[in-house]
Amino acid sequence: MAEFVLDAYAARSCPVKTHNAFNPRLDKPAAPLDESLRESFDGGRDFRDLTLNAIVHRNPDTVDLREQWLGGAGWTELETACVAAMEDGAPIIIGGVLPLDLEAHRSGRPDLLVRGANAPDGRPGYLPVRIKPYLVLEKQTGGADLEYSTLHNLHKRDALSGLRYRTRREGALLELSHHWRLLEASGHASSERLAGVIGTDRLPREGNGTVVTWVNLDHRFIRTFSRTASSGHRLRSALERYDHEHGFRVHVAEQAEALGQNPDLAPVVRPIRIRECEWCAWWDTCRKQMDDDDLSLRISKAPLDVRELQALVSLGIRTVHELAGADVEEILPAYLPLTSHRDRSASRLRQAARRARMLADGVTLERLSEEPIGVPRAEVEIDFDIETAEGDITYLWGALVTNRSTGEQYFHHESSFDALSPATEVELAASFARWLLEMVEKHPGLRVYHYSDYETVHMRRLAERSQDPDLLAACDLFRAHFVDLFGYVRDSMVAVDGLGLKVVATEGAGFAWRDEEPNGLASQTWYQNALDSRDHTQRSAARTRVLQYNEDDVRATYAVREWLESLDA
């Protein structure tokens, strides 16, 4: 067996990717396989560079090896420089390459290393740190398991009370555990088993500054599946999770390499469609191995996770038609012990089975029961929808006004196609709020319908930020006058492709948008064209397209209400 190493991303990535990379019978894709590229595309590289530059600026004694990397230094040169810096006890090392651990199949390059307590044999010890472009903290009453440091003093750690690490950001901890094991193998792991994550969190007590969150790698707080635990799950530490995941991928790589000598060997893993497939260079390779009726391919809304799907495979169920024909209540006794890592796993399976039956029967939207849906109505009604630009700036407030007594119906909007500042954004919202308050004054029984809380969240956010009296007064109308139509749809319908307004209005109410590509993301592009296009005709056309799209959204909401009432009738 040839020597090989896995990087820090392998333990957190799909194991099928590892299998494909080491299977000599598969052609390698032309696209890069480095998982870190995705984070770079999401702003991770810029955030990391800015953070590292700030650390260098505030800590003049930092050993920064990035210049050597940019200057063309190879892996071996950077490893030699990193080891020399650790032997010298440098306070902070940026861009260093840790020595390969061929025995355990590891290679790694942490974002930075911070000097910690000495290693057990007295050599300088270090703590690995990763920089990630997302939040890593969340509130927890009584939380006291974390520590933090500021960027100007990475060696001073203080208690981080009332907060906990977001377990869904477990991937960063797996990367750090990988680097920790490399530090151990090199003899430079601190006797304190800590690792740091610099996320986008801002700590008010530090002037909303960026901080390093220190996590104890031995602290057991990550809930994982367990066959032996009576509950079906156990709490494990980041190191325990990493050792399991890395060890499994080493096994996958070894078995994949063995296929070169024995093609009759069965693969350890098989492809399952997961979110990571969206950006994986191996997707085309995996897709060819999957049945067109595969559950993970066809059920995309509220999908079962990998372990749930694996549990079904172990029970002989891999496709939509197999699940559609299965007796869910009969398989639950065998299924539940394998999926106790998930809350409500029984109801999740029942929901997936219902979607599978709908897919098998060619049904896209289905009513849950014959109970009255009961959407409240009024003499005068408003269907309400907003449009937002990049940066979550609200530039259009649209409303369809319907007078059920007279049959009158018209579209009203407050919009701006000039670049909005925070102040002018509030002015636009306040103008719509004043119109709405006037409508309620004229029609005290008026109801305002919206689909989900997107509109009300934005209005309240602007009101709280600005303390504008008209916006605050409009927010006071929410309880008595506003109706979230999505709640009624969610409680009465199930759909194969989810219960978004486009799905329900099209498949249920039979509504059709005028635009061929009606979606919020596209409308942001149209809005940008309305602002930036040098051609007056193109600007005008883009504005018309945005307004028509918004008008169709509110008319679609009206159509859904009418359809739901017809079902009750």
Disulfide bonds with the S-S distance in Angstrom:
none
